[in-house]
């Protein structure tokens, strides 16, 4: 890593980490379920329904993380006078939606 590169981190409390990890574990379970459906030659439309469910789960997790990001990281940076954070938020929205 270049020493000039800025490394950003976000300290999360244990409860927030637990909530995110639980959601990710459910998504991983959904993915394993789709893999098993493919292995068991399940009908395509049924697999697509499960893919849609996973997509919605991931989007929901992304919205929660973005919401937390705006309420903590972005807010803190704006208070510090860092208006460049607005470009980061715009970029985050374009990645998520």
C-alpha atoms as an extended CHARMM CRD file, in Angstrom:
* protein
*
        97  EXT
         1         1  UNK       CA              0.0000000000        0.0000000000        0.0000000000  PROA      1               0.0000000000
         2         2  UNK       CA              1.2330000000        3.4560000000       -0.8810000000  PROA      2               0.0000000000
         3         3  UNK       CA              2.0610000000        5.3940000000        2.2960000000  PROA      3               0.0000000000
         4         4  UNK       CA              0.3440000000        8.4550000000        0.8440000000  PROA      4               0.0000000000
         5         5  UNK       CA             -2.9380000000        6.5530000000        0.4890000000  PROA      5               0.0000000000
         6         6  UNK       CA             -5.5390000000        7.5120000000        3.0620000000  PROA      6               0.0000000000
         7         7  UNK       CA             -7.0640000000        4.5360000000        4.8280000000  PROA      7               0.0000000000
         8         8  UNK       CA            -10.5310000000        5.1320000000        6.1700000000  PROA      8               0.0000000000
         9         9  UNK       CA            -12.0520000000        2.9630000000        8.8540000000  PROA      9               0.0000000000
        10        10  UNK       CA            -15.3930000000        2.8930000000       10.6150000000  PROA      10              0.0000000000
        11        11  UNK       CA            -15.5230000000        1.7050000000       14.1940000000  PROA      11              0.0000000000
        12        12  UNK       CA            -18.7830000000       -0.1300000000       14.8020000000  PROA      12              0.0000000000
        13        13  UNK       CA            -20.1000000000       -1.1780000000       18.1550000000  PROA      13              0.0000000000
        14        14  UNK       CA            -20.5490000000       -4.8920000000       18.8230000000  PROA      14              0.0000000000
        15        15  UNK       CA            -24.3350000000       -4.7400000000       18.4110000000  PROA      15              0.0000000000
        16        16  UNK       CA            -24.1000000000       -3.1180000000       14.9700000000  PROA      16              0.0000000000
        17        17  UNK       CA            -21.4830000000       -5.6500000000       13.8550000000  PROA      17              0.0000000000
        18        18  UNK       CA            -23.6830000000       -8.4790000000       15.1180000000  PROA      18              0.0000000000
        19        19  UNK       CA            -26.7110000000       -7.1820000000       13.1680000000  PROA      19              0.0000000000
        20        20  UNK       CA            -24.6960000000       -6.8600000000        9.9490000000  PROA      20              0.0000000000
        21        21  UNK       CA            -23.0400000000      -10.2640000000       10.3490000000  PROA      21              0.0000000000
        22        22  UNK       CA            -26.4200000000      -11.9090000000       10.9940000000  PROA      22              0.0000000000
        23        23  UNK       CA            -27.8130000000      -10.4020000000        7.8040000000  PROA      23              0.0000000000
        24        24  UNK       CA            -24.7570000000      -11.4940000000        5.8330000000  PROA      24              0.0000000000
        25        25  UNK       CA            -25.0340000000      -15.0060000000        7.2640000000  PROA      25              0.0000000000
        26        26  UNK       CA            -28.6630000000      -15.1830000000        6.0790000000  PROA      26              0.0000000000
        27        27  UNK       CA            -27.5980000000      -14.0410000000        2.6060000000  PROA      27              0.0000000000
        28        28  UNK       CA            -24.8710000000      -16.6920000000        2.5470000000  PROA      28              0.0000000000
        29        29  UNK       CA            -27.5020000000      -19.2770000000        3.4920000000  PROA      29              0.0000000000
        30        30  UNK       CA            -29.7010000000      -18.0950000000        0.6460000000  PROA      30              0.0000000000
        31        31  UNK       CA            -26.7830000000      -18.4640000000       -1.7630000000  PROA      31              0.0000000000
        32        32  UNK       CA            -26.0740000000      -21.9830000000       -0.5460000000  PROA      32              0.0000000000
        33        33  UNK       CA            -29.7650000000      -22.7280000000       -1.0550000000  PROA      33              0.0000000000
        34        34  UNK       CA            -29.5790000000      -21.6120000000       -4.6780000000  PROA      34              0.0000000000
        35        35  UNK       CA            -26.4960000000      -23.7480000000       -5.2190000000  PROA      35              0.0000000000
        36        36  UNK       CA            -28.3760000000      -26.7390000000       -3.8490000000  PROA      36              0.0000000000
        37        37  UNK       CA            -31.3760000000      -25.9320000000       -6.0360000000  PROA      37              0.0000000000
        38        38  UNK       CA            -29.1410000000      -25.9640000000       -9.1150000000  PROA      38              0.0000000000
        39        39  UNK       CA            -27.5100000000      -29.2170000000       -8.0090000000  PROA      39              0.0000000000
        40        40  UNK       CA            -31.0070000000      -30.7140000000       -7.5700000000  PROA      40              0.0000000000
        41        41  UNK       CA            -32.2170000000      -29.5270000000      -10.9940000000  PROA      41              0.0000000000
        42        42  UNK       CA            -34.9310000000      -27.2950000000       -9.5390000000  PROA      42              0.0000000000
        43        43  UNK       CA            -37.1070000000      -25.4500000000      -12.0570000000  PROA      43              0.0000000000
        44        44  UNK       CA            -35.5440000000      -22.2110000000      -13.3790000000  PROA      44              0.0000000000
        45        45  UNK       CA            -38.3600000000      -19.9030000000      -12.2690000000  PROA      45              0.0000000000
        46        46  UNK       CA            -38.0760000000      -21.1430000000       -8.6870000000  PROA      46              0.0000000000
        47        47  UNK       CA            -34.3450000000      -20.3720000000       -8.7160000000  PROA      47              0.0000000000
        48        48  UNK       CA            -35.0030000000      -16.9140000000      -10.1690000000  PROA      48              0.0000000000
        49        49  UNK       CA            -37.4090000000      -16.1860000000       -7.3210000000  PROA      49              0.0000000000
        50        50  UNK       CA            -34.6630000000      -17.0180000000       -4.8350000000  PROA      50              0.0000000000
        51        51  UNK       CA            -32.1570000000      -14.8810000000       -6.7490000000  PROA      51              0.0000000000
        52        52  UNK       CA            -34.6200000000      -12.0000000000       -6.5190000000  PROA      52              0.0000000000
        53        53  UNK       CA            -34.8900000000      -12.5430000000       -2.7600000000  PROA      53              0.0000000000
        54        54  UNK       CA            -31.1130000000      -12.4320000000       -2.3820000000  PROA      54              0.0000000000
        55        55  UNK       CA            -30.8840000000       -9.3130000000       -4.5060000000  PROA      55              0.0000000000
        56        56  UNK       CA            -33.4330000000       -7.6140000000       -2.2730000000  PROA      56              0.0000000000
        57        57  UNK       CA            -31.5920000000       -8.7640000000        0.8540000000  PROA      57              0.0000000000
        58        58  UNK       CA            -28.3060000000       -7.3360000000       -0.3970000000  PROA      58              0.0000000000
        59        59  UNK       CA            -29.9470000000       -4.0580000000       -1.4280000000  PROA      59              0.0000000000
        60        60  UNK       CA            -31.5840000000       -3.8030000000        1.9830000000  PROA      60              0.0000000000
        61        61  UNK       CA            -28.2440000000       -4.3330000000        3.7250000000  PROA      61              0.0000000000
        62        62  UNK       CA            -26.6940000000       -1.7010000000        1.4640000000  PROA      62              0.0000000000
        63        63  UNK       CA            -29.4280000000        0.7850000000        2.3510000000  PROA      63              0.0000000000
        64        64  UNK       CA            -28.8970000000        0.2080000000        6.0680000000  PROA      64              0.0000000000
        65        65  UNK       CA            -25.1380000000        0.6790000000        5.7500000000  PROA      65              0.0000000000
        66        66  UNK       CA            -25.6040000000        3.7900000000        3.6060000000  PROA      66              0.0000000000
        67        67  UNK       CA            -28.0840000000        5.2020000000        6.1110000000  PROA      67              0.0000000000
        68        68  UNK       CA            -25.6200000000        4.6110000000        8.9510000000  PROA      68              0.0000000000
        69        69  UNK       CA            -22.8210000000        6.0920000000        6.8570000000  PROA      69              0.0000000000
        70        70  UNK       CA            -24.7590000000        9.3050000000        6.2540000000  PROA      70              0.0000000000
        71        71  UNK       CA            -25.7900000000        9.6410000000        9.9020000000  PROA      71              0.0000000000
        72        72  UNK       CA            -22.2730000000        9.0750000000       11.2400000000  PROA      72              0.0000000000
        73        73  UNK       CA            -19.3140000000        9.3480000000        8.8630000000  PROA      73              0.0000000000
        74        74  UNK       CA            -20.8030000000       11.9090000000        6.4860000000  PROA      74              0.0000000000
        75        75  UNK       CA            -22.2770000000       14.0110000000        9.2710000000  PROA      75              0.0000000000
        76        76  UNK       CA            -18.9240000000       14.0470000000       11.1030000000  PROA      76              0.0000000000
        77        77  UNK       CA            -17.0420000000       15.0610000000        7.9550000000  PROA      77              0.0000000000
        78        78  UNK       CA            -19.4980000000       17.8660000000        7.1670000000  PROA      78              0.0000000000
        79        79  UNK       CA            -19.1340000000       19.1850000000       10.7200000000  PROA      79              0.0000000000
        80        80  UNK       CA            -15.3550000000       19.2160000000       10.1500000000  PROA      80              0.0000000000
        81        81  UNK       CA            -15.9440000000       21.2810000000        7.0090000000  PROA      81              0.0000000000
        82        82  UNK       CA            -15.0950000000       18.5110000000        4.5390000000  PROA      82              0.0000000000
        83        83  UNK       CA            -17.5370000000       19.1940000000        1.7060000000  PROA      83              0.0000000000
        84        84  UNK       CA            -15.7530000000       16.6160000000       -0.4890000000  PROA      84              0.0000000000
        85        85  UNK       CA            -17.6680000000       13.9600000000        1.4320000000  PROA      85              0.0000000000
        86        86  UNK       CA            -20.7290000000       14.9320000000       -0.6170000000  PROA      86              0.0000000000
        87        87  UNK       CA            -19.0490000000       13.5560000000       -3.7580000000  PROA      87              0.0000000000
        88        88  UNK       CA            -18.3880000000       10.3140000000       -1.8930000000  PROA      88              0.0000000000
        89        89  UNK       CA            -22.0680000000       10.0340000000       -0.9650000000  PROA      89              0.0000000000
        90        90  UNK       CA            -23.1490000000       10.6980000000       -4.5420000000  PROA      90              0.0000000000
        91        91  UNK       CA            -20.7430000000        7.9920000000       -5.6970000000  PROA      91              0.0000000000
        92        92  UNK       CA            -22.0940000000        5.6110000000       -3.0460000000  PROA      92              0.0000000000
        93        93  UNK       CA            -25.6520000000        6.1860000000       -4.2550000000  PROA      93              0.0000000000
        94        94  UNK       CA            -24.6370000000        5.4710000000       -7.8420000000  PROA      94              0.0000000000
        95        95  UNK       CA            -23.0600000000        2.1720000000       -6.7550000000  PROA      95              0.0000000000
        96        96  UNK       CA            -26.0530000000        1.1110000000       -4.7110000000  PROA      96              0.0000000000
        97        97  UNK       CA            -28.8560000000        2.1130000000       -7.0570000000  PROA      97              0.0000000000
